């Protein structure tokens, strides 16, 4: 019988709408304004004593709060308004300063989702910078200098390669006539050919060409792929470093992503202290490799090694610094199956490491993480107490491994636990910036402006939805009612999918939702118009309904697929705001296809399916 769905298809539509309602429900619970306290030292937790001191100070300052709690090593205190939140931040910072401990105090938002929804994995959508307020930075990586430095390092490596004792190849001149081009001259053709073979084997980054005149020389030209690889590595490592540093701010849903070839976008929703954000992003951190001191060594220093729970004596002479680390990754020792860290140095770093380790086999080498941090102190300026950040340097040993053989460009560090190996690889890879970077653009979005954007965005969706509902109901009558129910289900599914995917809602994303509202009923308009045409052609009501849905499907599919393709392209090449629009548009297309075709037909089938209908209200 036409216009009747089997039971499983009706259950599919009903089940999808029910799941959508459950996973969209957390969005009706607005988050609380909160201050988050975390320890500046990774792995250390905020104590109950510190939380008690803070809450007592808030009581003394008559700042109302609720829900002070310890969770996941951090403390969270909730407030009823953003004014109380901002006032509390200053009191909390001052109180924690008196405790002589290092804490990060950050503005945040605390979810109010009921536990039964959280247990099902249902969480509200996250708001972007333009809706929550916060800080936006556009940071530019100095890739030109990075490329120049890498070429200079490879130039020194080529010179060292030609001077190797086993197969020494004398050259008469070594020039760099232009950026990315090296010219090496030799006395004989044999020396030139040997050098060419040796360089081509070790430095695939260069195109090697033989001179065309009577002189014996070779020209090395760095390839476009090699330049792009250097740029990508510098930007990627800086991106990783910035992400690690942003985590210290305790920001919910920060956005750190690459923009173009050499720029990084940093959005910190909820952060209003631009100076604090810049302090974190501009933090200086580096690494040093040194040998553990022998008993009779005079020039030593003592550092803490947390893993063994003791202090170790380290030589003051530095083998090399972390800027020589080209790459670091976690692997496993094939013999013991224990974790290890695979290290790759640049050519100069490899030579320095080889010199230091070839005569020190059996000794232990320390990897030292050096970080410039700040402590807050309070000074009286013009009769007012002002918070001042004072920098200091912290050094700690993160690895102490025995040298088993003379090391070079590539080596491995073993004897580590799995978690320690991952941490060491991360610090080596992202402990310091791979390239100089500066802030090209800085913008602050106020929390009140973000609130206004939310209200205006909600108003635009409501007005657009209301007009569409009235039009469909007036123009298509009972069929319009079915389309309206499907449209509401579509919005429910759209919000549910975005919440489940932890998608961040932005102002352009709201524009995508408004566009989805119009596009969702567009499919129903095509279907209903086709039904009207079939009725004019004297087709029976049941046959007209079936023909309307069946024959309009191809047109609807083509139109939505082309729009979806455009949305995918926008997401792949667009920046933050464009990506937000593309995400909601893409999800909206998929959900509207489901509700406008399956959902609307299920409702129409319930109204007319299996009945002797003489006239349709359309």
N, C-alpha and C positions, 0 to 999 in steps of 0.2 A: 504494500500500500504506500502510495506516494505521500510525502510530507509527514512521515512518521520516523523518528529516530529510534534505533534499537536502544535497549536499556543501558548498555555500556557507554554509548555516546552521550546520553543524558547525564549519566553519572560522571563522565569525564568533565563535562562543562560545569556541573555543580561542584565537583571536587576542586577544580581549578579555581573557581570563584571563592570557595571556602578557604582554601590555602592562601589565596590572595588577601582575603580579609584578615586572616591570622597574622600574616607577615607584614601587612600594612598597618596593623593596629598600633605598634609601638610609636608611630609618628604622631599619635594624638597625645602622647605624654611628653611635654616639652622638657628639655634638660634644665638642671639647676645651674646657677652661676656658682663657680667653685674656685678655690685656691688649692693647687696641688703642690705638695712638698715632697721632694725626693733628695736622696743623698748625692752629693757631687761625686763621690767615689763609687764607681760601678760595682755592684754586688753587695754594697752595704745598705741596710734598711733603716728607715726612720723609726726611732724608738718611741715607745709609749710615753716615756718621760718628756721627749721633745714635743709630742702632740699635746700633752697635758699643759706644758708651759705656754704653748701657743694659745690654747683655748682659754687659759686663765688671763692671758694678756688681752684677748678679744673681749672677755667679760669686763675687764677693767676699763677698756676703751669704749664700752657700751656699744659694741658693734654686734648686732644680732646675727646669729648663725645657727645652723642645725646640721645634723648628720655627720659630725666629725668621726672619721673612721680610718683605720689602717688596712691597706689592701695591696698585695703584690709589692711589698717593700716600700710603698709610698703612703703618704697621708693625704686625705681629701676632706676639705671642709666646705660645706655648702652654704649659699647665701640666697636671700630672696630677691636681690636686685644687683645690677652691675655697679651701682654706686657703693653699696656695702662691700662688694667684691674688691673694688679698687682701693677703698680705705683699708680693708683687712690686709691686703698685700703688703702695704707699708708697715703695718704693725707686726705682721708675721716675720718680715725680713729683719726688723729691729730686734725682735725677741730671739730669733735663731742666732743672730750675731752674738748676743750675750752668752749663748751656750758654747761658744768657741768651736763649733762644728761647721763643716762646709755643706750647705744645702742649696738646692735650686728651687726657688719659689716661682711658680708659673700660674698665670691665669688659665683656667680651663672650664669645661662644662661637664657636669656630672649627669649621666643618664638616670632617668626615673622609670625605666621600663620595668614592669612587674616581673618577679622572678620566674613565674610560670612561662612567660613569653621568652625570657632570656634562655631558659632551659631548652626551649624549642629552637634556639638559634635565631630568634626574631629580634632584630635591632633596628632602631630608627635610622633614617638617612642622615648622612653627615652634611653639614652646610659648608660651602666654600667661603673664601675670603670676602667676597662681595656681599654675602648674607650674614656672616658672623662678625665682620670687622676683623682687623688685624694688620699685619705688615706684609708688604710685597717688595721683594728685591729682584732686580735683574742683574745678574753677575756675569761678567765677561772674562773668559780665560785668555791669557796672553799666549796664544798658540804660536805666534811668530817667534817669540823668544824661546819657547819650548823646542820648536823645530831647529832653531839655530844652535841651541845647547846640545841637542841630540846629535846633530851633524858634527859638531865639534868633538863630542865624545867618540863618535865612530871614527873620526879622523885620527884621533890619538890611538884608538884601537888598531887601525890599519897600520900605523907607524910601528906600534908594538909587534904586530903580526909579522911585518917584514924584518924586524930586528931579532926575531927568535933565534936562539943559539943553534938549534938543530938544523935549521935551514935558513940561514941568514941571507937576505937579499938586499944588497946595497942599492940605494937610490940616490941620485944626484940632486934632485930638487923635488919639493913637495909644496904645491901651491893650491890656493882656493880662489880661482879667478872670479867666481860669482857664487851667490847663495845656492847651495845644493850641488855644486860642481867642484870636483877635486882633480888636480892634474899632477901625476907622478912621473918623473923622468928617470931614465936609467942609462948606463954607459953602453950596454950591449943589448942585442935583440933577445938573447937567451935569458938575461935577467928580466927583461920586460915580460916575456912569455911566461916565465915561472911565476912572476908576481901576479900576472893576470889570472893564472890558474888558481893560485892560492887565495886571492881576494874574492874571486867569483864563488869559491867553495864556502867561504866564511861570511860574506856580506852580500846576501841576495837582495838587499835593499837598494843596491846600485846597479845601473846599467854600465857595463865596462866596454869601452871602445878603444881601438888601437889608433895611434896617431898616423896621419896620412903623409907627413913629410919625412925627411931623412932622420929626424930625431926619434929616439926610442922612448916613447912615453905612452901612458894610458890615461884615458879620461874617465872619471867616475861621475855619473849623474844619478842623483837619488830619484827613485821612481815616484810617480804620483800615488801609487798604492802605499808606499812606505810613508810618504808625508801624511796621507789620510790616517794611516795606522798610528802614527805618533800623535796626531791631533785627537783621534778617538780615545787613545789611552789616557792622555792628559785630561780630557774632559770627563771621561768615565771615572777616573780615579778621584778627581775633584768632586764629582757628583757623589761618589760613595762617601768621601770625607765629609761633605756638607750634610748628607743624610745622617751620618753618625753624630755630628755636632748638633743638628736640629733635635735629635732625640733627647738631648740633655735639657732642652727647654720644656719638656713635658707637654708639648703641643698636641692636641687631638687632631688627627688627620692633616698633617702638614703636606704641602705639595712641593716636591723637589724634583724637577724634571729638566731634561735637556731641551734647548730651543735653538734650532739651527746647528751650525757647525761648532760654534765656540761660546755659546751662552747657556746659562743655567738660570731657570726661574725658581725662586723660593717664595712660597706663600705660607704664612704662618697665621692661620685663623685664630682669633681670640687674643693674640699678642698685641698689646698697645705700647709696650716699652721698646721703642726702636733701638735705643742705645744698648739694652741688654741683648737684643737679637743680634746686633752687629758685633757685640763682644764675643758671642758664641761662634758666629760664622767666621770671624777673623782670628779665632784662637790659633796659636802657634804650637805645633806638635811635631816632633821628629824622633828618629831612632839612632842609636849608636851601637856598634859592635866592638866589644873589648874583650881581652883575655882575662880570665880570673888570675889574680895576683899569686905569685909564688911566695913561700914563707919569708924569703930574704929580700923581696922587692921593696925598694924605698919609696917609690912614687905610686901610692895607691889611694883609693877611696873606698869607703864602705857604703853599700846600698842594701836595701831590704829586698829579699826574695820571698814573696808571699807564698809561693807554691811549696817551698820547703820549710817555711816558717822560721827563717833565720836570716841574719845579715851575712853578706859575702863581701870579701875584699876584691876589688876590681882595679886593674891597672889604669892609670890615668891616660896612657897613650891610647888614642882612638884608631882602630883599624879602618873603619869607614862609617859614614852616616847613612841614614835611611833613604836619602835622595839618590843613592846609587842602586836601590832595589828597583828592578824593572818590573818584576811580577812575583806574586806569591800565591800558592794554592795548596789546599789540603789534599793529601794522598794517603796511601797506606804502604807500609814496609812489606815488600813481597815475601820476606823471610819470616817475620814475626806477625804480620797482619795488624801491627799496631799503627796508629796514626802518625803521620809525619807531615812536615811543611816543606814544600818544594820551593826553593828560592832561585830567582834569576836576577843577576846583577848586570849592569852595563859593562862595557869592556874595561873602563878604568877601574870600576869597582871589583871586577874579577881579578885584575892584576894586583890590586892592593890586597885582596883577600888571599890570593895565592902566596904572596910574599910573607904575609903574617902567619899563615898556617903551615907552610911546608917544613918549618923548623920547630913547630910546636904541636906535633901530633901527640895525642894523649892528654893534652891540657883541655880545660873547659873554657868555652867561649860564651860570654854573656851578651844577650840582646837587651838593651836598655831603652825603655820608653820614656821620653822627656816631654813634658807638657807644661806650657805656660798657663797657669790658672790665676784666678783673682780672689782676694778676700775682701769682704766689705768692712769698712770702718766708718764711724760717724764722727763728723767734725762740725763745730759751730761756725757758721758763716753768716755774718750780719745778724747775729742773734737767733738764727734758725739752724736746727740740726739737719745736716745734709749727709746723705749716704755717698761714700766715695769707695770706688773699687781699686784695690792695690794689687798689682801683679806679683806673682811669685812663681818659681820654677819647681816642679815636682819630678823626681827621677825614681824609677823603680825597675827592677830586673824582671822581665817577663819570660825569659828562657835562659837556661844554663845547661848547655849540652857539650859533650865531649867531642873533640876534633878527632875523627877516625882516620882521616887522610888529608893531604893537601887539597885545599878547596880552590875553585876557580869561579867562572861565571855562573855555573849552576851547581848547587849543592842542596843538601837536605838537612833538616833538623829533626832528630828523632828523640825518643824517650819522653814523649808528651802524652797527656791524656787527651781524649777526643775533644772535649770542650776547650782545653787549653790550646790545642792545635788550631781549631777554628778561630779562636781569639787572636792567636799570634799571626795567622795568615791575614786576618782582617786588619790588624794594626800595621803589619808590614805593607799591606796593599793600600790602606787608607788612613794610616796614622798621620801622615803629612800631605799637604797639597802637592800634587805632581807638577803644577805650574802656577805661576803668579796669577792672581785674579783680583779684580777690582769691581766695585759696585757701580754699574752703569746707570741704574735707575732705582729710585727708592720711593715708595708710596705707602701712606698709612690710611687705612679705612676705619673710620670710627665705628664703635659698636652700635651707636644710635642710628647711623646711616645704614648699617647692616639690618637692623630691626625694621627700618623704614622700607628697605628693599624687600624684605620678607612680606610685610603687610601689603605693599603695592603688588608684589608678585602674586600673592594669594588673591588679591582683588581682581587682577587681570584674568586669572584662571576662572574665578567665580563668575565674572561678567561674561567671559567668552562661553563658558559652559552653560550659563543661564540662557543666553541668546540662542545657542544651538538647540537646547532642549525645547524652548518655546517654538522655534521655527519647525522643528521636526514634528512636534505634537500638533501644531496648527496645520501644516501642509500635508502630513501623511496620516494623521488621525491615529487609529489603533496601531498601525504599523510603525508610526512615529514613536508611540509609547514603547514598543518592543526595541526600537533602535536606541531610545533614551536609556532603557534599562541596560542594554549592552554597552552603551557609552560609559555609564557609571561603573560597570564591571571592568571596563577597559582601564579607567583611571585607577581603580583599585589594584588591578594586576600590575600596572605600570609602576605604581609606588612600591608594591610588594617586591617586584623584581629588582628595582634600584636599591631597596633596603637590603635585600638578600645578598646582592653583589657588593655591598658596602660602597656604592657609588656616591660621589660627592655632588650634592645639588648646588648649582650656581645660578646666577641670574640668567645667563643664556640658556641654562637648562630649563628654567621656568618657561622661557620663550619656546623651547622645544615641546614642552607639555601643552602649551596653548595651541601650537601648530598641530599637535597630535589630536587634540579635541576636534579640530576642523577636519583633519584627514580621516579620523575614525568614522565619522558619519558620511564621508564622501563615498565609501564603499556601499553603505546602505542606500544612499541616494541613487547610485547606479542600479542597484538591485530593484529598488521600488519603482524606478522609472521604467525598467524593463518589464516589471509585472503589469504596470499600467498599459504599456504598449500591447502586451499579449492579450489583456482584457479587451482592448479596442479592436483587436483582430478576432474577436468572438471566441476566444479560448475559454475553457471552463475555469472557474476560480482555482481549483486545486492544481490543474495543469499550469495555469499562469504563475502560481507561486513557485512550482517546481522549475519551470522554465526560467523565471527571473533569477533564481539563485544559481542554477546550473550554467546559464549562458553568460551571466555577468562575471562569473568567476575568473575567466581568462583575462578579461580587461582589468579587473581588480588586481590580479596577481602581477601582471606586467607593470602597472602603475606603481605598485608598492615595491617591487623588486628594483626598479630604476631609482626610486627615492632612497631605498636602503643602500644601494651601491654608492650613491652620492654621499650618504651619511658615513659610510665606511671610509671613503676617500677623505672626507673632512676630518675624521678622527685620526687617520694615519698621518696626515701632513699638517694638521692644525695645531695651534697652541692651546693653552689652558681653557680660555672661554669658548673657543670653537669646539674643543673636545667635549666640554660640558653640554653644548647644544647637540652635538652629534650623538652622544650617549643616550640622552633622553629621546631624541628622534628615532634612533635605531630600535630601542626597546619599545617605544610607542608604536612603531610600524608593526612589529611582531605581535604585540598584544592586540592591536586593533584588527589585524588579520584574523586572529583567533575569535575575538568577540563579535566583530561585524559579520563574519560568515557563519561560524559554528554557533556562537552565542545567540545572535539574532534569529537564526533559523530554528534553533531549539525553542525559543520563545514563541515564534510564529507557529511552529508545529503544535505546541501545546494549545494555542488558540484555535487553530483551524484543522489540524491534522486528523484524518479519520472521520470527519464530519461532512454532512451533506450541506455544503455552503452554497447559497444562491448569490450572495453579494459580499464583496470585500470592502472593508472600511479603509480605503487607501486613496 
